[in-house]
Amino acid sequence: MFGVSRQVYYRARKTAQKKQQRAQKVLELVEAIRQRLPKLGTRKLYHMLKDQLSVLGVGRDALFRILRANHLLIKPSRQYHTTTMSHHRFRKHKNLIEDLNVDAPEQVWVSDITYLGDRDRPAYLALVTDAYSKVIMGYDVSDTLATAGSLRALKMAIKARQWPLQPVVYPIVQTAIKEH
């Protein structure tokens, strides 16, 4: 009637029942561990249950599928530090190169300071990058946010220039700087 033989129909039902039973056994194993360690991720869970899962014929991907189907995957919490506070009372300068067409290397450099390490031993990486080629022209790693680190990165970038006679920033920007 459904275009499937009786044998195929009953075999599919039996297979589905076996998969449900296997998934139920896996969920019992997982629940026993999750009661002690509720935030344990699936990869670590797999390594803890590897022997028991192999007896059931469940691999890593099948474990992921079973936990996903039962909404038991743990979403990892992001590990990052907030180091930028943009809502401050200080003057924010206008973007002077907004309309500038950068079409060759060493026309415009951009710089940034990023946080490395942990709270116990902080480190700060100052970078000077060419806006056109994205090449890092200068860098410095220091243990403070003092301006000396940024200046060392800038001096390194000046030494690394390939076309030292060309201006780094076009006269439009230089004129705007002189006006302030």
C-alpha positions as a Markdown table, in Angstrom:
| # | Residue | x | y | z |
|---|---|---|---|---|
| 1 | Met | 0.0 | 0.0 | 0.0 |
| 2 | Phe | 2.8 | 2.5 | 0.8 |
| 3 | Gly | 5.2 | 1.2 | -1.9 |
| 4 | Val | 7.3 | -0.6 | 0.7 |
| 5 | Ser | 7.4 | -4.3 | 1.5 |
| 6 | Arg | 6.4 | -5.6 | 4.9 |
| 7 | Gln | 9.9 | -6.7 | 5.6 |
| 8 | Val | 11.4 | -3.2 | 5.0 |
| 9 | Tyr | 8.6 | -1.6 | 7.1 |
| 10 | Tyr | 9.2 | -3.8 | 10.2 |
| 11 | Arg | 13.0 | -3.7 | 9.8 |
| 12 | Ala | 12.8 | 0.2 | 9.8 |
| 13 | Arg | 10.6 | 0.1 | 12.9 |
| 14 | Lys | 12.9 | -2.3 | 14.7 |
| 15 | Thr | 16.0 | -0.1 | 13.8 |
| 16 | Ala | 14.3 | 3.0 | 15.0 |
| 17 | Gln | 13.4 | 1.3 | 18.3 |
| 18 | Lys | 17.0 | 0.1 | 18.7 |
| 19 | Lys | 18.3 | 3.6 | 18.1 |
| 20 | Gln | 15.9 | 5.0 | 20.7 |
| 21 | Gln | 17.0 | 2.5 | 23.2 |
| 22 | Arg | 20.7 | 3.2 | 22.5 |
| 23 | Ala | 20.1 | 6.9 | 22.8 |
| 24 | Gln | 18.2 | 6.4 | 26.1 |
| 25 | Lys | 21.2 | 4.5 | 27.5 |
| 26 | Val | 23.6 | 7.2 | 26.3 |
| 27 | Leu | 21.4 | 9.9 | 28.0 |
| 28 | Glu | 21.4 | 7.9 | 31.2 |
| 29 | Leu | 25.2 | 7.8 | 31.1 |
| 30 | Val | 25.4 | 11.5 | 30.3 |
| 31 | Glu | 22.9 | 12.5 | 33.0 |
| 32 | Ala | 24.9 | 10.6 | 35.7 |
| 33 | Ile | 28.0 | 12.7 | 34.9 |
| 34 | Arg | 26.1 | 16.0 | 34.3 |
| 35 | Gln | 24.7 | 15.8 | 37.8 |
| 36 | Arg | 28.2 | 16.1 | 39.2 |
| 37 | Leu | 29.6 | 18.3 | 36.4 |
| 38 | Pro | 26.7 | 20.3 | 34.9 |
| 39 | Lys | 28.8 | 22.5 | 32.6 |
| 40 | Leu | 31.0 | 19.7 | 31.1 |
| 41 | Gly | 31.2 | 19.9 | 27.3 |
| 42 | Thr | 30.5 | 17.1 | 24.9 |
| 43 | Arg | 34.1 | 16.5 | 23.8 |
| 44 | Lys | 35.2 | 16.0 | 27.4 |
| 45 | Leu | 32.1 | 13.9 | 28.1 |
| 46 | Tyr | 33.0 | 11.7 | 25.1 |
| 47 | His | 36.5 | 11.1 | 26.5 |
| 48 | Met | 35.1 | 10.2 | 29.9 |
| 49 | Leu | 32.5 | 7.8 | 28.5 |
| 50 | Lys | 34.6 | 6.5 | 25.6 |
| 51 | Asp | 34.7 | 2.8 | 26.7 |
| 52 | Gln | 31.0 | 2.7 | 27.6 |
| 53 | Leu | 30.0 | 4.4 | 24.4 |
| 54 | Ser | 32.1 | 2.0 | 22.2 |
| 55 | Val | 30.3 | -0.9 | 23.8 |
| 56 | Leu | 27.0 | 0.7 | 22.7 |
| 57 | Gly | 28.4 | 1.5 | 19.2 |
| 58 | Val | 28.2 | 5.2 | 19.7 |
| 59 | Gly | 31.0 | 7.4 | 18.4 |
| 60 | Arg | 31.8 | 11.1 | 18.9 |
| 61 | Asp | 29.5 | 12.3 | 16.1 |
| 62 | Ala | 26.7 | 10.1 | 17.2 |
| 63 | Leu | 27.0 | 11.4 | 20.8 |
| 64 | Phe | 26.8 | 15.0 | 19.4 |
| 65 | Arg | 23.7 | 14.1 | 17.4 |
| 66 | Ile | 22.0 | 12.5 | 20.4 |
| 67 | Leu | 22.7 | 15.4 | 22.7 |
| 68 | Arg | 21.7 | 17.9 | 20.1 |
| 69 | Ala | 18.4 | 16.1 | 19.5 |
| 70 | Asn | 17.7 | 16.2 | 23.3 |
| 71 | His | 18.9 | 19.8 | 23.7 |
| 72 | Leu | 21.7 | 18.8 | 26.0 |
| 73 | Leu | 24.6 | 20.5 | 24.2 |
| 74 | Ile | 26.4 | 23.0 | 26.4 |
| 75 | Lys | 27.1 | 26.4 | 24.7 |
| 76 | Pro | 30.6 | 27.4 | 25.6 |
| 77 | Ser | 31.0 | 30.7 | 27.4 |
| 78 | Arg | 33.2 | 33.2 | 25.7 |
| 79 | Gln | 36.6 | 33.9 | 27.3 |
| 80 | Tyr | 37.6 | 37.5 | 26.6 |
| 81 | His | 38.4 | 40.6 | 28.5 |
| 82 | Thr | 36.8 | 44.0 | 27.8 |
| 83 | Thr | 39.6 | 46.5 | 27.4 |
| 84 | Thr | 38.0 | 49.3 | 25.4 |
| 85 | Met | 35.7 | 51.9 | 26.9 |
| 86 | Ser | 34.4 | 54.1 | 24.0 |
| 87 | His | 31.8 | 56.0 | 26.1 |
| 88 | His | 34.2 | 58.5 | 27.7 |
| 89 | Arg | 34.2 | 62.2 | 28.3 |
| 90 | Phe | 37.2 | 62.9 | 26.2 |
| 91 | Arg | 37.2 | 64.4 | 22.7 |
| 92 | Lys | 36.9 | 62.0 | 19.9 |
| 93 | His | 38.8 | 63.1 | 16.8 |
| 94 | Lys | 37.3 | 63.2 | 13.4 |
| 95 | Asn | 38.4 | 60.5 | 10.9 |
| 96 | Leu | 40.7 | 62.5 | 8.6 |
| 97 | Ile | 41.3 | 59.7 | 6.1 |
| 98 | Glu | 37.6 | 58.8 | 5.6 |
| 99 | Asp | 37.5 | 60.1 | 2.0 |
| 100 | Leu | 41.1 | 59.3 | 1.1 |
| 101 | Asn | 41.6 | 56.8 | -1.7 |
| 102 | Val | 44.4 | 54.6 | -0.5 |
| 103 | Asp | 45.8 | 52.9 | -3.7 |
| 104 | Ala | 49.5 | 52.2 | -2.8 |
| 105 | Pro | 51.5 | 50.9 | 0.1 |
| 106 | Glu | 52.9 | 53.3 | 2.7 |
| 107 | Gln | 50.3 | 56.0 | 2.2 |
| 108 | Val | 48.4 | 55.5 | 5.4 |
| 109 | Trp | 49.4 | 53.6 | 8.5 |
| 110 | Val | 47.0 | 52.5 | 11.2 |
| 111 | Ser | 47.9 | 51.5 | 14.8 |
| 112 | Asp | 46.3 | 49.6 | 17.6 |
| 113 | Ile | 47.2 | 48.3 | 21.0 |
| 114 | Thr | 45.8 | 44.9 | 22.0 |
| 115 | Tyr | 45.8 | 43.0 | 25.3 |
| 116 | Leu | 47.8 | 39.7 | 25.6 |
| 117 | Gly | 48.2 | 37.3 | 28.5 |
| 118 | Asp | 46.2 | 37.2 | 31.7 |
| 119 | Arg | 45.3 | 39.5 | 34.6 |
| 120 | Asp | 48.2 | 38.3 | 36.7 |
| 121 | Arg | 50.9 | 39.1 | 34.0 |
| 122 | Pro | 49.4 | 41.5 | 31.5 |
| 123 | Ala | 51.2 | 42.3 | 28.2 |
| 124 | Tyr | 50.3 | 44.8 | 25.6 |
| 125 | Leu | 51.1 | 44.6 | 21.9 |
| 126 | Ala | 51.4 | 47.8 | 19.9 |
| 127 | Leu | 51.1 | 47.4 | 16.2 |
| 128 | Val | 51.7 | 49.8 | 13.3 |
| 129 | Thr | 50.1 | 48.4 | 10.1 |
| 130 | Asp | 50.1 | 49.6 | 6.5 |
| 131 | Ala | 46.4 | 50.3 | 5.6 |
| 132 | Tyr | 46.9 | 49.3 | 2.0 |
| 133 | Ser | 48.9 | 46.1 | 2.1 |
| 134 | Lys | 48.0 | 45.1 | 5.7 |
| 135 | Val | 51.7 | 44.5 | 6.4 |
| 136 | Ile | 52.8 | 45.0 | 10.0 |
| 137 | Met | 55.4 | 47.7 | 9.8 |
| 138 | Gly | 56.3 | 47.9 | 13.4 |
| 139 | Tyr | 55.4 | 46.2 | 16.7 |
| 140 | Asp | 56.3 | 46.3 | 20.4 |
| 141 | Val | 55.3 | 44.1 | 23.4 |
| 142 | Ser | 55.5 | 45.8 | 26.8 |
| 143 | Asp | 54.0 | 45.2 | 30.2 |
| 144 | Thr | 52.4 | 48.6 | 30.5 |
| 145 | Leu | 50.2 | 50.9 | 28.5 |
| 146 | Ala | 52.8 | 53.6 | 28.5 |
| 147 | Thr | 53.3 | 55.6 | 25.3 |
| 148 | Ala | 56.9 | 54.4 | 25.1 |
| 149 | Gly | 55.7 | 51.0 | 23.7 |
| 150 | Ser | 53.7 | 52.7 | 20.9 |
| 151 | Leu | 56.6 | 55.0 | 20.1 |
| 152 | Arg | 59.0 | 52.0 | 19.8 |
| 153 | Ala | 56.5 | 50.4 | 17.4 |
| 154 | Leu | 56.4 | 53.7 | 15.4 |
| 155 | Lys | 60.2 | 54.0 | 15.3 |
| 156 | Met | 60.4 | 50.4 | 14.0 |
| 157 | Ala | 57.9 | 51.2 | 11.3 |
| 158 | Ile | 59.8 | 54.2 | 10.2 |
| 159 | Lys | 63.0 | 52.1 | 9.9 |
| 160 | Ala | 61.2 | 49.4 | 7.9 |
| 161 | Arg | 59.9 | 51.8 | 5.2 |
| 162 | Gln | 60.7 | 50.9 | 1.6 |
| 163 | Trp | 59.9 | 54.3 | 0.2 |
| 164 | Pro | 61.2 | 56.8 | 2.8 |
| 165 | Leu | 60.9 | 59.8 | 0.4 |
| 166 | Gln | 57.1 | 59.4 | 0.0 |
| 167 | Pro | 54.9 | 60.9 | 2.7 |
| 168 | Val | 53.1 | 58.4 | 4.9 |
| 169 | Val | 50.0 | 60.5 | 5.1 |
| 170 | Tyr | 48.9 | 62.6 | 2.2 |
| 171 | Pro | 48.9 | 66.5 | 2.4 |
| 172 | Ile | 45.1 | 66.6 | 2.9 |
| 173 | Val | 45.5 | 65.0 | 6.3 |
| 174 | Gln | 48.7 | 67.0 | 7.1 |
| 175 | Thr | 46.8 | 70.2 | 6.4 |
| 176 | Ala | 44.0 | 69.2 | 8.7 |
| 177 | Ile | 46.5 | 68.4 | 11.4 |
| 178 | Lys | 48.1 | 71.8 | 11.1 |
| 179 | Glu | 44.7 | 73.5 | 11.4 |
| 180 | His | 44.2 | 72.0 | 14.9 |
